[in-house]
Amino acid sequence: MASDTLETISHPLSSILVDEDLQVPISATLDEVQIILDEKCKVLDALPSDLDGETHHLVTRRRNKLRNFILKVAIEYNILPDSLILRDVRVIDKVQREVGGFADVFCGIYRGSKVALKRLRWYINSTDAEKQKLKKVEL
């Protein structure tokens, strides 16, 4: 695929590689910004990783632009993409099983499977206002 260019890539891939303007409309509501953020994450997840040559270069450049846009929007609007939030996680342990430098590890259940849950300690040291903000994200 070393000689591939954007014109020779199949239509579905070329449509997500189009270098559109990555901006949030000024009049967008927070709900609309959330939708934009989630859609850009879907595009990022759809980009293939097993390419080489010029196609690989184009995809890598597009992936980096999308990551930068997603990070910028997440910070500016204080929101996270829905794909980063796990729902229906149940904590089993009352006390952590392991302790690390920055986090505590608990046992939990996610989609019927036993999983390790890592709770970062900065949450424990957060103010009540910061904790409320984090809880809103959890809902």
Short mmCIF file of the C-alpha atoms (twelve columns), coordinates in Angstrom:
data_MODEL
# 
_entry.id   MODEL 
# 
loop_
_atom_site.group_PDB 
_atom_site.id 
_atom_site.type_symbol 
_atom_site.label_atom_id 
_atom_site.label_alt_id 
_atom_site.label_comp_id 
_atom_site.label_asym_id 
_atom_site.label_seq_id 
_atom_site.Cartn_x 
_atom_site.Cartn_y 
_atom_site.Cartn_z 
_atom_site.pdbx_PDB_model_num 
ATOM 1   C CA . MET A 1   0.000   0.000   0.000  1 
ATOM 2   C CA . ALA A 2   3.012   2.276   -0.112 1 
ATOM 3   C CA . SER A 3   1.822   3.981   -3.283 1 
ATOM 4   C CA . ASP A 4   -1.728  4.573   -1.985 1 
ATOM 5   C CA . THR A 5   -3.032  8.098   -1.840 1 
ATOM 6   C CA . LEU A 6   -6.233  9.499   -0.417 1 
ATOM 7   C CA . GLU A 7   -7.878  9.211   -3.859 1 
ATOM 8   C CA . THR A 8   -7.258  5.452   -4.055 1 
ATOM 9   C CA . ILE A 9   -8.601  4.634   -0.604 1 
ATOM 10  C CA . SER A 10  -12.034 3.038   -0.474 1 
ATOM 11  C CA . HIS A 11  -14.947 5.445   -0.041 1 
ATOM 12  C CA . PRO A 12  -15.773 4.689   3.650  1 
ATOM 13  C CA . LEU A 13  -12.199 5.366   4.745  1 
ATOM 14  C CA . SER A 14  -11.759 8.449   2.582  1 
ATOM 15  C CA . SER A 15  -14.912 9.965   4.066  1 
ATOM 16  C CA . ILE A 16  -13.457 9.862   7.597  1 
ATOM 17  C CA . LEU A 17  -10.076 11.122  6.444  1 
ATOM 18  C CA . VAL A 18  -11.524 14.306  4.990  1 
ATOM 19  C CA . ASP A 19  -9.824  17.173  6.753  1 
ATOM 20  C CA . GLU A 20  -12.963 18.986  7.861  1 
ATOM 21  C CA . ASP A 21  -12.853 21.981  10.140 1 
ATOM 22  C CA . LEU A 22  -12.775 20.646  13.696 1 
ATOM 23  C CA . GLN A 23  -14.688 23.314  15.573 1 
ATOM 24  C CA . VAL A 24  -17.662 23.488  17.863 1 
ATOM 25  C CA . PRO A 25  -20.298 26.000  16.729 1 
ATOM 26  C CA . ILE A 26  -20.365 29.031  19.032 1 
ATOM 27  C CA . SER A 27  -24.110 28.653  19.615 1 
ATOM 28  C CA . ALA A 28  -23.899 24.930  20.515 1 
ATOM 29  C CA . THR A 29  -25.539 23.846  23.757 1 
ATOM 30  C CA . LEU A 30  -23.697 21.555  26.157 1 
ATOM 31  C CA . ASP A 31  -25.839 18.623  24.938 1 
ATOM 32  C CA . GLU A 32  -24.892 19.404  21.335 1 
ATOM 33  C CA . VAL A 33  -21.215 19.637  22.284 1 
ATOM 34  C CA . GLN A 34  -21.526 16.218  23.961 1 
ATOM 35  C CA . ILE A 35  -22.955 14.776  20.739 1 
ATOM 36  C CA . ILE A 36  -20.146 16.316  18.676 1 
ATOM 37  C CA . LEU A 37  -17.548 14.942  21.096 1 
ATOM 38  C CA . ASP A 38  -19.086 11.458  21.044 1 
ATOM 39  C CA . GLU A 39  -19.309 11.406  17.247 1 
ATOM 40  C CA . LYS A 40  -15.663 12.433  16.857 1 
ATOM 41  C CA . CYS A 41  -14.697 9.610   19.245 1 
ATOM 42  C CA . LYS A 42  -16.594 7.157   17.026 1 
ATOM 43  C CA . VAL A 43  -14.686 8.438   13.998 1 
ATOM 44  C CA . LEU A 44  -11.408 8.076   15.901 1 
ATOM 45  C CA . ASP A 45  -12.287 4.500   16.867 1 
ATOM 46  C CA . ALA A 46  -13.179 3.680   13.236 1 
ATOM 47  C CA . LEU A 47  -9.761  4.639   11.877 1 
ATOM 48  C CA . PRO A 48  -7.779  1.530   10.912 1 
ATOM 49  C CA . SER A 49  -4.372  0.893   12.426 1 
ATOM 50  C CA . ASP A 50  -2.963  -1.749  10.075 1 
ATOM 51  C CA . LEU A 51  -1.949  0.456   7.147  1 
ATOM 52  C CA . ASP A 52  1.392   1.392   5.672  1 
ATOM 53  C CA . GLY A 53  2.883   3.971   3.344  1 
ATOM 54  C CA . GLU A 54  1.106   7.210   2.496  1 
ATOM 55  C CA . THR A 55  -2.229  5.864   3.755  1 
ATOM 56  C CA . HIS A 56  -0.699  5.219   7.174  1 
ATOM 57  C CA . HIS A 57  0.651   8.770   7.226  1 
ATOM 58  C CA . LEU A 58  -2.765  10.239  6.363  1 
ATOM 59  C CA . VAL A 59  -4.555  8.140   8.977  1 
ATOM 60  C CA . THR A 60  -1.974  8.980   11.646 1 
ATOM 61  C CA . ARG A 61  -2.277  12.698  10.914 1 
ATOM 62  C CA . ARG A 62  -6.083  12.474  11.062 1 
ATOM 63  C CA . ARG A 63  -5.981  10.466  14.294 1 
ATOM 64  C CA . ASN A 64  -3.732  13.069  15.939 1 
ATOM 65  C CA . LYS A 65  -5.985  15.944  14.846 1 
ATOM 66  C CA . LEU A 66  -9.039  14.140  16.223 1 
ATOM 67  C CA . ARG A 67  -7.305  13.376  19.528 1 
ATOM 68  C CA . ASN A 68  -6.274  17.015  19.913 1 
ATOM 69  C CA . PHE A 69  -9.803  18.192  19.110 1 
ATOM 70  C CA . ILE A 70  -11.380 15.729  21.568 1 
ATOM 71  C CA . LEU A 71  -8.962  16.767  24.316 1 
ATOM 72  C CA . LYS A 72  -9.525  20.469  23.650 1 
ATOM 73  C CA . VAL A 73  -13.329 20.111  23.749 1 
ATOM 74  C CA . ALA A 74  -13.251 17.890  26.853 1 
ATOM 75  C CA . ILE A 75  -11.163 20.453  28.735 1 
ATOM 76  C CA . GLU A 76  -12.975 23.536  27.439 1 
ATOM 77  C CA . TYR A 77  -16.481 22.227  28.186 1 
ATOM 78  C CA . ASN A 78  -15.524 20.081  31.197 1 
ATOM 79  C CA . ILE A 79  -17.108 16.928  29.729 1 
ATOM 80  C CA . LEU A 80  -15.922 13.448  28.798 1 
ATOM 81  C CA . PRO A 81  -16.871 11.300  25.836 1 
ATOM 82  C CA . ASP A 82  -19.569 8.796   26.793 1 
ATOM 83  C CA . SER A 83  -17.315 5.981   25.583 1 
ATOM 84  C CA . LEU A 84  -14.943 6.672   28.491 1 
ATOM 85  C CA . ILE A 85  -17.614 6.246   31.157 1 
ATOM 86  C CA . LEU A 86  -18.448 2.731   32.313 1 
ATOM 87  C CA . ARG A 87  -21.995 2.306   33.504 1 
ATOM 88  C CA . ASP A 88  -23.449 -0.513  35.600 1 
ATOM 89  C CA . VAL A 89  -20.235 -1.205  37.490 1 
ATOM 90  C CA . ARG A 90  -20.812 -2.647  40.948 1 
ATOM 91  C CA . VAL A 91  -18.162 -2.520  43.681 1 
ATOM 92  C CA . ILE A 92  -17.928 -5.725  45.736 1 
ATOM 93  C CA . ASP A 93  -15.205 -4.769  48.233 1 
ATOM 94  C CA . LYS A 94  -15.676 -2.393  51.133 1 
ATOM 95  C CA . VAL A 95  -11.901 -2.153  51.634 1 
ATOM 96  C CA . GLN A 96  -9.262  -1.932  48.915 1 
ATOM 97  C CA . ARG A 97  -7.447  -5.142  47.992 1 
ATOM 98  C CA . GLU A 98  -4.258  -3.479  46.818 1 
ATOM 99  C CA . VAL A 99  -2.664  -0.081  47.262 1 
ATOM 100 C CA . GLY A 100 -0.473  1.691   44.733 1 
ATOM 101 C CA . GLY A 101 1.309   4.998   44.566 1 
ATOM 102 C CA . PHE A 102 -1.671  6.917   43.174 1 
ATOM 103 C CA . ALA A 103 -4.677  4.608   43.468 1 
ATOM 104 C CA . ASP A 104 -6.455  1.872   45.381 1 
ATOM 105 C CA . VAL A 105 -7.732  -1.311  43.732 1 
ATOM 106 C CA . PHE A 106 -11.103 -2.848  44.557 1 
ATOM 107 C CA . CYS A 107 -12.951 -5.871  43.208 1 
ATOM 108 C CA . GLY A 108 -16.154 -5.301  41.271 1 
ATOM 109 C CA . ILE A 109 -18.603 -6.685  38.721 1 
ATOM 110 C CA . TYR A 110 -18.998 -5.339  35.182 1 
ATOM 111 C CA . ARG A 111 -21.312 -7.011  32.645 1 
ATOM 112 C CA . GLY A 112 -21.392 -10.152 34.765 1 
ATOM 113 C CA . SER A 113 -17.613 -10.506 35.019 1 
ATOM 114 C CA . LYS A 114 -15.387 -9.941  37.997 1 
ATOM 115 C CA . VAL A 115 -13.098 -6.959  37.360 1 
ATOM 116 C CA . ALA A 116 -10.465 -4.875  39.125 1 
ATOM 117 C CA . LEU A 117 -11.544 -1.299  39.785 1 
ATOM 118 C CA . LYS A 118 -8.922  1.370   40.249 1 
ATOM 119 C CA . ARG A 119 -9.878  4.453   42.247 1 
ATOM 120 C CA . LEU A 120 -7.462  7.328   41.906 1 
ATOM 121 C CA . ARG A 121 -6.621  8.969   45.216 1 
ATOM 122 C CA . TRP A 122 -7.057  12.504  43.905 1 
ATOM 123 C CA . TYR A 123 -10.800 11.839  44.238 1 
ATOM 124 C CA . ILE A 124 -10.421 11.261  47.975 1 
ATOM 125 C CA . ASN A 125 -8.445  14.494  48.332 1 
ATOM 126 C CA . SER A 126 -10.907 16.515  46.218 1 
ATOM 127 C CA . THR A 127 -13.144 19.192  47.689 1 
ATOM 128 C CA . ASP A 128 -16.873 18.511  48.044 1 
ATOM 129 C CA . ALA A 129 -17.570 20.722  45.010 1 
ATOM 130 C CA . GLU A 130 -15.068 18.750  42.905 1 
ATOM 131 C CA . LYS A 131 -16.601 15.458  44.081 1 
ATOM 132 C CA . GLN A 132 -20.076 16.672  43.104 1 
ATOM 133 C CA . LYS A 133 -18.779 17.559  39.653 1 
ATOM 134 C CA . LEU A 134 -17.275 14.067  39.315 1 
ATOM 135 C CA . LYS A 135 -20.523 12.447  40.481 1 
ATOM 136 C CA . LYS A 136 -22.426 14.305  37.757 1 
ATOM 137 C CA . VAL A 137 -20.120 12.669  35.220 1 
ATOM 138 C CA . GLU A 138 -20.900 9.262   36.770 1 
ATOM 139 C CA . LEU A 139 -24.639 9.708   36.223 1 
# 
